[in-house]
Amino acid sequence: MSKKIAVIFDLDGTLIHSAPDMQTAINTALQPIGRGPLELSTVISFVGNGVERLVERSLMFTGGSHPDLQRETVARFLAAYEANGVARTHVYPGVLQQLKHLRSAGLKLGLCTNKPMEPTRHICDALELSPFFTSLVGATPSRPKKPDPAALQACLAELGVSSEQALFVGDSAVDHATAKAAGMDFCLYTNGYLNTEIPDPEPVLRFDDWSDVTLFSS
């Protein structure tokens, strides 16, 4: 860990508890077609692979889908989410202290998420996370989503570091697979949205409390 000069973070379930606002948005999107509402635990189980997969899983869970319905529901979800993306979302306790500590220690910080760029920027601005990150990489139509390593590699490039010089911190098997595909060490936050067990090899580090400022420097 002492050789790392950069730390890259996932967003949902890692730095922030955002599922309640995603629950509101998906239930708003499902209501016009007579579907739902979904419980929070169900929505959390659908999080991790981007908006399209969240919507697809929600539609299949509530009665099925087809391409036109998928597109229409994604559009309603994004409209609802962009309008109220931080109503119930909050930063996990200790996160801001940890980010301040890492920046003061001279580490470069990045964010890599499957959330679309527009709501990512809005949420990070509203929750005062944006100033910590030299690179902020969200989902775009032209780039495959995690666990494909493309977004994480883009973040590394913007930070100007190699995969060996950076640590990726996430809360899910998707994040673990992304780090592996990018040739990076991985750290698992265990109190996030872990819906699938992490396969071998185990993460470099597991933690359940953001308040320990020695986490990424020991």
N, C-alpha and C positions, 0 to 999 in steps of 0.2 A: 504493500500500500504506500510506502514512503516514496516510491518512484513515480507515483501518479502526479501529473501536473494539471489534470482536468477531471471534473466530475459532470456527467450528463444524467439528467433525471427524466423519468416519465412524469406525467402530470396527474391524470385521474387515478385515484386510489393510492398514489405515491406521495405527492405533495398536498393534494386537496381531496376532501370528501365532496364529490360533485354529483354522486348518484341521485340525491333527492331532486335536483333540478332536471336531470335527465329523465327521471321518473315523471315529473310534471310534463315535460315536453313530449315524451312518447305517448302518454295518456291523452294529451291534447291532440296529437296526431292521429291516434286510433279512434277517438270519439266520433268523428264524422262518419265512419264506416261501421259504427255499432260494435266496436271491439273494446276489450279491456273493461275496467282499468287493471293495470298490473301492479302487484305489490313491489315494494322497494327491493326485497331480497331477490325477486325474479329479475328485475332490471339489472341489479348488480351482477347476476349470473350471466347476463348478455353482454357485459361491458368488456372491452379489451381489443377488439379488432376493427374499430372505427364505426362511424355512424351507420353506414350501409348494412353492416352485419348486425348491429343492434336493432335496426328496423326490421331486417329480414327475420331475425330470431323472434322478435315480438309478433310479427305477422304470422309466422308459422305456429307459434305458441297459441295464438288466438283464433286460428281457423284457416290459415293458408295464405299463399301469396302468388302473384304473377308479376311480370315486369312492369306493367303500367301502374299497378297498385303500389309496387315497391317505390317507383319514382315519385308518385304523388305523396306517399307517406313520408319519404325522406324530406321532401320539400316542406311539408307541414311541420315535421319535427324541427328542421333547421330554423324555420321562421319562429316557432315557439321558443326554441332554445336560445336563439340570439336575442330575443326580446326579454327573456328572464333567466339568463344563464348564471346569475350569482345571487338569486333570491334566497336560496338555502345552502349554497356552497360555502365551505370554509376551509381555510388552511389548517392542516393538522397541527396540534400543539407542538412547539419546539422547532418547526420547520424554518421560520424566519430567523430564529437565533442561530440555527445550524448554517443557513445560507450566509448570514453575516460573518460567522466564524470562518467559513471556507474562503470567502472573498478576502477577508483580512489576512488570511494565511497565504494569499497569493495564488490560489487555484483558479483556473478558468472554469466557468460554469456554463452549461448548456441545458436546453430543454428539448426533448424529442417525444412527440405525442402523436397518436392517431386521430386526435381531434382536429377538425378543420382549422385552418389558420385564423380566420376571422374571429370565431368565438374564443380561440386560444389567446389571441392578443387581447381581446376584451376582458376575459376572465383574469389573465395575468396582470393587466393594468388595474382592474378593480380591486384585486386582492394584494396589490403592491408587491408582486413577484417580479415583474418585468425588469426592474433596474438591476437585478442580480445576474441576468443572463446575457452573455456576449453573443450567444447563438440561440435562437428560438425557432425550432423546426416543427411545423404542424403538417397535417395532411393536405396534399394538393392533388388535383385530378391526374396530373402527369406522372406522379411518383407512386409506386406500390407502397402499401402500408406495412407496418411491422406485423409479422416477424421477418419480412424481407428487410435486409440491412440497409437499403438505400437511404432512408431518412436519417438513420444513425450515422451513416458515412457522410452524409451532407453536413450534419452537425459537427462531426470531427473536422471536416474540411474548413468550416467557418471558424472553428476554434483554433485551427492551425496546429493540430496535434495528431499523433498516430493512434491507432487502436490500442497499442501497448501502453501508451501514456495516459489513457483515460479509463475511468470506471463508469459503468452504466448502472444506475440505481432504479429499480422498478418493483412492482408488486405482483407480477403475474408470470405464468409460464410463457406467455407471448413475449414479455420483456426478456426473459431468460433466453429464449430461442433467438431473439434479435441480437442480443449481446454475443451469443455463440457464433451466429452467422457473420458478425462483424469482426470476430476475433478479439473480443473485449472481455475483461473480467466483469463479473456481475455481482451486485449486492441486492438482496431481497428484503423489502419492507414487508413484514409478515402481517400487519394489521390493515392491509389494503383490500383489494378485490381479487384475492387469489382463488380462482375457481377450479383450477386444475393443478395437481401436484407437480412440483418441479422434478424433472427426471435427472438422473445422473448425467454428468458430474454435478455435485452440489454447488450452490453459489459460494463465492469467496467468503461472503459474510451474510448473516441473517441478523435482523434487528427488529424490535417492536416499539422503540421509543426514540423519537427524534431529538430529545433533549440532551443526549450525550454528545458533547462537542468533540470528543476524541474518536468518534466513529470512523471517520475517513482519514485519520492522520496517525493511527496507531500501527 
